[in-house]
Amino acid sequence: MGNLSLFLLQTGSPLQARLEVNIFTVVIILIAIIFVIALIYFVSRTITNHLNSPAYIEKKKNRPTSLKDINELSTLCSLVKEERDVLSAICKNHKTPNIKYIVRDYSTITALLKEQFKTFDRVNDEVGKTNLFSLQKKIFKVFRQQGLIKNSKNIAAETVFTLTLAKGFHHKLKMRENNSEAIILAIPPTIKQAELPKPLEKVNFIFELEDGTPYNLESRIVRYQKGKENEEQMVVVHSDKVSPLQKREQERAEMNIACNFHSVKVVVEGAGKKEKVHYVPAEKTYEGILEDISTGGCRLVATLPIKAEQHIYIDGPLNRKQNDHAVGTIVRTTKRSDGIYILHIRFLKIEPKVVNRIQAMVCKYDD
């Protein structure tokens, strides 16, 4: 019996042996798990670095547009079939590189849209033009350059600033220079000397980016000076008080073009589903000035105190070129300090071809 006890003490118990084996197994498993995790991390990091490398991104940008690219972009921008067809035609006709990257470059995608517009224009395809402008609107809504401007030093040269000094008076000041010290703006003849803010006064400007995104700039006037050819100029200090504004549903084009307008009689025929509304312009003609226009409405300057909610027939060069007409309703009337009235008009009836002409002018596709 004594010899057996001594043997057990020397060799250890079976339970202890099993514990040692289990601990060893657990350690091996833990080491294996750590190794697998490290391997996965290393492979994942290598793949991520490769996908984010300039060489790989450049390769993806430059490869031809695929059907998958068009489908993914169509889903992202909520395109309907007709808009998707226009996008496909652009990619096919111009053999564009990866369209998912092209749409992020405003200048490039605008050039492609303009070329496609000219193609539709040559064959008088008004439906194609309508779908193209609808496609453009959706693309720009998703990929618009929003929030890029945070300081006035970053505003592009030749930008036009709108300055409102009195109710109904909107003056356009074109940037002449944007240097490290200040912004220099050309003062238009429409601003009288007595109306100009004093040096060191705060002023608010509205300006737009190339893609039409509007911004408000709050700054302060440093001084006035003479520029080339004795041009009156305003010098404005740089400011970081630059904030984006809500973009209009339809982009507008500034104008200063004479037009004619008539009052309108509304004639309703039939009832229910067979009801038809006719807008009949009166014979008497009045003269006005178109100040700006979009596909959805316009702003008209007149000497008559016409109240809101009245219908109006406008006849004139709505795209600065050929005479067209549209019927609208006056949503608001503003009286300026000089007694002139500004009519804010929403279009009710306008032909698709006229809408396309206005949109082409706004986008500068008809140059």
C-alpha positions as a printed Julia matrix, in Angstrom:
367×3 Matrix{Float64}:
   0.0     0.0     0.0
   2.83    2.37    0.8
   4.44    1.8    -2.56
   1.15    2.55   -4.37
   0.7     5.89   -2.55
   4.23    6.89   -3.41
   3.57    6.05   -7.09
   0.44    8.22   -7.2
   2.28   11.15   -5.66
   5.05   10.87   -8.21
   2.86   10.62  -11.3
   0.0    12.95  -10.32
  -3.74   12.19  -10.41
  -5.73   11.52  -13.64
  -7.89   14.62  -12.89
  -4.86   16.87  -12.76
  -3.6    15.43  -16.05
  -6.93   16.14  -17.73
  -6.91   19.73  -16.44
  -3.45   20.31  -17.84
  -4.54   18.96  -21.25
  -7.7    21.16  -21.27
  -5.75   24.34  -20.43
  -3.24   23.56  -23.15
  -6.07   23.06  -25.68
  -7.73   26.37  -24.71
  -4.44   28.23  -25.12
  -3.93   26.72  -28.58
  -7.49   27.66  -29.6
  -7.06   31.24  -28.34
  -3.8    31.59  -30.24
  -5.5    30.26  -33.39
  -8.42   32.72  -32.99
  -6.04   35.65  -32.5
  -4.08   34.57  -35.56
  -7.25   34.33  -37.7
  -8.47   37.75  -36.49
  -5.08   39.3   -37.22
  -5.06   37.69  -40.66
  -8.57   38.94  -41.46
  -7.64   42.46  -40.28
  -4.47   42.44  -42.36
  -6.28   41.23  -45.52
  -9.16   43.68  -44.97
  -6.74   46.58  -44.43
  -4.8    45.62  -47.56
  -8.0    45.47  -49.66
  -9.26   48.79  -48.25
  -5.96   50.51  -48.97
  -6.0    49.11  -52.49
  -9.58   50.25  -53.14
  -8.74   53.73  -51.83
  -5.45   54.02  -53.66
  -5.21   56.79  -56.3
  -4.25   54.24  -58.96
  -7.34   52.07  -58.34
  -9.72   55.04  -58.13
  -8.29   56.46  -61.36
  -8.74   53.08  -63.02
 -12.38   52.94  -61.9
 -12.98   56.48  -63.15
 -11.54   55.8   -66.57
 -13.16   52.46  -67.34
 -16.16   52.53  -69.73
 -19.62   53.04  -68.26
 -21.42   49.74  -67.74
 -25.11   48.92  -67.63
 -24.68   48.31  -63.88
 -23.32   51.86  -63.47
 -26.35   53.31  -65.24
 -28.76   51.2   -63.17
 -27.08   52.18  -59.88
 -27.1    55.87  -60.79
 -30.73   55.63  -61.92
 -31.71   54.15  -58.55
 -29.72   56.77  -56.62
 -31.33   59.66  -58.53
 -34.82   58.07  -58.74
 -34.87   58.25  -62.53
 -37.92   57.13  -64.51
 -37.51   55.09  -67.7
 -37.51   58.11  -70.04
 -34.82   59.88  -68.01
 -32.76   56.69  -67.81
 -32.99   56.34  -71.6
 -31.56   59.84  -72.05
 -28.72   59.0   -69.64
 -28.0    55.79  -71.59
 -27.96   57.74  -74.86
 -25.46   60.22  -73.44
 -23.14   57.42  -72.29
 -23.44   55.58  -75.6
 -23.07   58.59  -77.93
 -20.09   60.03  -76.08
 -18.5    56.75  -74.91
 -18.25   58.26  -71.45
 -15.96   56.89  -68.75
 -17.63   55.72  -65.54
 -20.76   57.89  -65.4
 -20.93   57.54  -61.59
 -17.83   59.74  -61.38
 -18.71   62.0   -64.31
 -21.88   63.24  -62.58
 -19.77   64.56  -59.7
 -17.92   66.91  -62.05
 -20.32   69.79  -62.74
 -18.49   71.15  -65.79
 -18.15   67.76  -67.48
 -21.73   66.58  -66.95
 -23.07   69.99  -68.01
 -21.07   69.8   -71.26
 -22.49   66.33  -71.97
 -26.06   67.46  -71.26
 -25.59   70.46  -73.52
 -24.38   68.27  -76.39
 -27.36   65.96  -75.97
 -29.69   68.97  -75.95
 -28.25   70.08  -79.3
 -28.88   66.59  -80.67
 -32.55   66.8   -79.65
 -32.76   70.37  -80.94
 -31.55   69.41  -84.42
 -34.5    67.03  -84.85
 -37.0    69.21  -82.92
 -37.49   66.5   -80.27
 -39.31   68.47  -77.57
 -40.14   65.34  -75.57
 -36.45   64.42  -75.49
 -35.57   67.93  -74.29
 -38.18   67.74  -71.52
 -36.78   64.4   -70.31
 -33.22   65.76  -70.5
 -34.03   68.76  -68.31
 -35.86   66.48  -65.87
 -32.79   64.2   -65.75
 -30.53   67.21  -65.18
 -32.65   68.45  -62.3
 -32.52   65.1   -60.49
 -28.77   64.67  -61.0
 -27.99   68.17  -59.74
 -30.28   67.67  -56.75
 -28.25   64.63  -55.65
 -24.8    65.9   -56.6
 -25.15   69.65  -56.07
 -22.12   71.48  -54.68
 -23.66   72.25  -51.33
 -21.7    73.63  -48.38
 -18.47   74.13  -50.27
 -18.2    77.87  -49.66
 -17.39   78.8   -46.06
 -15.38   81.97  -46.6
 -15.66   84.78  -49.14
 -12.03   84.15  -50.18
 -13.27   81.0   -51.94
 -15.86   82.74  -54.14
 -15.02   82.37  -57.83
 -14.07   85.32  -60.0
 -16.8    86.89  -62.17
 -19.47   85.96  -59.6
 -22.47   88.31  -59.62
 -23.75   89.59  -56.27
 -27.31   90.81  -55.65
 -27.67   93.76  -53.29
 -31.1    94.91  -52.13
 -31.05   98.51  -50.87
 -34.8    99.2   -50.9
 -37.97   97.15  -51.23
 -38.27   95.83  -54.76
 -34.85   97.12  -55.92
 -32.36   94.34  -56.62
 -28.99   95.56  -57.93
 -26.4    93.33  -59.61
 -22.73   93.91  -58.7
 -20.16   91.96  -60.71
 -16.97   90.89  -58.99
 -13.88   92.51  -60.52
 -11.33   90.99  -58.16
 -11.06   88.65  -55.2
  -7.66   89.13  -53.61
  -6.22   88.18  -50.23
  -7.42   91.43  -48.66
 -10.91   92.08  -50.01
 -13.51   91.67  -52.76
 -13.85   94.43  -55.36
 -17.3    94.85  -56.92
 -18.43   97.0   -59.83
 -21.27   99.37  -58.89
 -23.99   99.39  -61.59
 -25.54  102.65  -62.85
 -28.87  101.56  -61.32
 -27.58  102.52  -57.86
 -27.66  106.21  -57.11
 -24.8   107.71  -55.11
 -27.12  108.72  -52.27
 -28.42  105.14  -51.93
 -25.01  103.59  -51.32
 -24.28  102.34  -47.78
 -21.62  104.25  -45.9
 -18.11  102.84  -45.45
 -17.88  100.4   -42.5
 -21.6    99.62  -42.75
 -22.69   95.98  -42.78
 -24.21   94.69  -46.02
 -25.84   91.43  -47.14
 -25.34   89.98  -50.61
 -26.88   87.01  -52.37
 -24.76   85.1   -54.86
 -24.95   81.74  -56.65
 -22.45   79.0   -57.4
 -22.01   77.72  -60.92
 -24.55   74.94  -60.26
 -27.14   77.48  -59.07
 -26.79   76.95  -55.31
 -27.6    80.31  -53.64
 -25.63   81.75  -50.73
 -25.94   84.69  -48.39
 -22.82   86.74  -47.57
 -22.75   89.14  -44.64
 -19.81   91.54  -44.85
 -18.76   95.14  -44.34
 -17.85   97.89  -46.82
 -14.26   99.07  -46.56
 -14.33  101.96  -49.04
 -15.32  103.13  -52.51
 -12.84  103.66  -55.31
 -12.42  104.28  -59.03
 -11.51  101.38  -61.29
 -10.58  101.09  -64.93
 -12.29  103.56  -67.25
 -13.43  105.5   -64.19
 -15.71  102.67  -63.05
 -17.28  103.1   -59.6
 -16.27  100.22  -57.33
 -17.16   98.93  -53.87
 -14.47   97.28  -51.74
 -15.84   94.69  -49.3
 -13.88   93.01  -46.51
 -13.62   89.21  -46.46
 -16.02   87.34  -44.18
 -16.68   83.81  -42.97
 -20.38   84.61  -42.56
 -21.31   82.69  -45.71
 -24.37   80.45  -45.52
 -26.23   78.39  -48.17
 -29.85   79.26  -48.87
 -32.67   77.01  -50.0
 -32.4    76.49  -53.73
 -35.37   77.53  -55.88
 -37.46   74.79  -57.43
 -36.74   76.29  -60.86
 -33.64   78.25  -61.77
 -34.2    81.81  -62.96
 -32.56   83.98  -65.58
 -32.14   87.7   -65.04
 -33.7    89.81  -67.8
 -34.52   93.39  -68.68
 -36.71   92.95  -71.74
 -39.86   94.76  -72.85
 -43.03   92.71  -73.19
 -46.77   93.15  -73.54
 -49.45   91.81  -71.24
 -53.24   91.52  -71.19
 -55.88   90.83  -68.62
 -57.47   87.38  -68.95
 -61.03   86.12  -68.88
 -61.44   82.56  -67.64
 -64.07   80.55  -69.54
 -65.12   77.14  -68.21
 -66.84   74.62  -70.48
 -68.49   71.39  -69.37
 -68.36   69.86  -65.92
 -66.68   67.05  -64.04
 -64.19   65.03  -66.09
 -65.28   66.84  -69.27
 -64.57   70.29  -67.82
 -62.26   72.45  -69.91
 -60.76   75.78  -68.86
 -59.95   78.42  -71.47
 -57.93   81.57  -70.83
 -59.06   84.34  -73.17
 -56.8    87.43  -73.3
 -58.48   90.84  -73.56
 -57.75   92.98  -76.62
 -56.28   95.88  -74.68
 -52.49   95.69  -74.39
 -50.24   97.05  -71.65
 -46.46   97.42  -71.65
 -44.15   95.95  -69.04
 -40.59   94.8   -68.41
 -39.6    91.21  -67.73
 -37.09   91.3   -64.86
 -36.5    87.56  -64.56
 -38.04   84.29  -65.7
 -38.01   80.55  -65.0
 -40.0    77.63  -66.35
 -42.44   78.11  -63.47
 -43.01   81.85  -63.54
 -41.57   85.32  -63.94
 -41.28   88.77  -62.41
 -42.81   91.61  -64.41
 -42.43   95.36  -63.8
 -45.46   97.53  -64.58
 -46.92  100.93  -63.82
 -50.38   99.52  -63.05
 -51.42   98.6   -59.48
 -52.65   95.12  -60.43
 -53.73   93.09  -57.43
 -52.79   89.5   -56.67
 -54.89   86.48  -57.72
 -55.67   87.96  -61.13
 -54.83   86.14  -64.36
 -52.46   87.63  -66.9
 -51.41   86.86  -70.5
 -47.77   87.69  -71.29
 -46.46   88.11  -74.82
 -42.79   88.7   -75.57
 -39.3    87.21  -76.06
 -39.48   84.85  -73.08
 -36.12   83.32  -74.03
 -34.62   86.67  -75.11
 -34.98   85.64  -78.76
 -38.33   84.76  -80.31
 -41.75   85.92  -79.18
 -43.76   83.42  -77.14
 -46.67   83.67  -74.76
 -47.81   82.24  -71.46
 -50.78   82.57  -69.11
 -50.18   83.01  -65.41
 -51.66   84.14  -62.15
 -50.32   87.0   -60.04
 -49.35   85.52  -56.68
 -48.0    88.74  -55.18
 -47.66   92.43  -56.06
 -44.86   94.57  -54.61
 -44.89   98.37  -54.79
 -41.46   99.94  -55.02
 -40.54  103.24  -53.42
 -40.67  104.95  -56.83
 -44.3   103.93  -57.4
 -43.53  101.11  -59.82
 -45.2    97.72  -59.28
 -43.53   94.32  -59.45
 -45.84   91.45  -60.38
 -44.75   88.01  -59.18
 -46.34   85.56  -61.59
 -46.78   81.78  -61.58
 -47.42   80.21  -64.97
 -50.68   78.31  -65.43
 -50.57   77.53  -69.13
 -47.4    77.42  -71.21
 -46.46   75.17  -74.15
 -43.79   72.49  -73.61
 -41.63   73.94  -76.4
 -41.7    77.33  -74.69
 -40.74   75.73  -71.37
 -37.8    74.05  -73.12
 -36.7    77.34  -74.71
 -36.73   79.07  -71.33
 -34.86   76.19  -69.67
 -32.26   76.16  -72.47
 -31.69   79.89  -71.92
 -31.4    79.48  -68.16
 -28.86   76.67  -68.61
 -27.06   78.53  -71.42
 -27.64   75.59  -73.77
 -28.85   77.83  -76.59
 -25.58   79.77  -77.02
